Amino acid sequence: MRVLFVAQDSKLFHVKRLAESIKRYGAETKVLQFSRYAYMSPRFTFLPSIRLFTEITDFRPNVVFTDIFHYDSWVSKLATYPILAHMRGDFWEEFSYLYHTRARHRSIPAKLATMWLKFVMERGIDFAHTILPICNWLATQVKHHRPRKRIRVLYQPIEPTIWTEGESNEMTLDHPAVISVFDFNILPKVLGFIRFLDVARAMPELNFYVAGSGPYLDHVLSLAPSRNMKFVGHLPYPDGVKAFLKAGDIYVHPSGQDACPLTVMEAELMKKAVIATDVGGVSEVMPDRRFLVKDGDTGDWITKIQNLLDHEDHREMVGIRGRRFIEENFSLSKISEDLFRYMKEVSTE
């Protein structure tokens, strides 16, 4: 069986490892980084080059695995093969925010471009043989919008050995250090972080460190307390992120919207006690609901952070349980085996 993987840049690292794991079952795999085969079209979206079609034709896949939805013409081309589309976020809610905030105050052509992008992404979803949401919560959202679509949950696989084995450097941080790795690229998600800024202001004795980047970062920087919240920017993956996680005392994930955050799983594999907002599918990667916080509940954030900092033994036990939970439920070997079994079912072989 030949399996073609087509990946967006931000997830290429993980897709490559998934493809390597699928090889263990005798499949022939090929990974394409979509941005290398695309050019900007006048229709405000990316379209594939002839080179991509040549790669597909030469490889002759039996199954296509992709996390790309908004490229209508290439999806149409691939529709002769079963397409398994890995969905990592609530596309419909994200577009609703985009249209009613950024596009709302722009010109009519900009609004039309936003509507067009939504249309081509939905077309990509419709062409897929199966939608693979990364958690049960997201599967419910997909079912609401596409009740007749085949849906099968495929959690984001993670390779535990990257985070649990080998020596790594440790970033120098002031302690106590409350850390977070955050993508400032989706507005509903970022709004949760903005609400969390009140926690940092209320705990001036702590040091809050944030790694990440995105189009909304500058706005967050303008609001953040400069005294005890430090932004370290984008870190090399995975070594830079690993050094950052190793140095922290507590990991927080104050997102206003999320499906199944990989950063939380990475922190848990580093045996960090994690506190996160109870939104979307976040609870599905948290072994203990006691460390979930209602979005915007500043008092509960403060109580939970302080409790973990005051009880080091308890903090360590929480970290150990978190690592075990991720290893048992989200390991690359476990999820790739489930995926390969499903690929065999839908394969054209």
Summary of the structure (lengths in Angstrom):
residues: 349
radius of gyration: 20.8
end to end distance: 6.8
largest distance: 61.9
contacts: 1164
relative contact order: 0.13
helix: 51%
strand: 17%
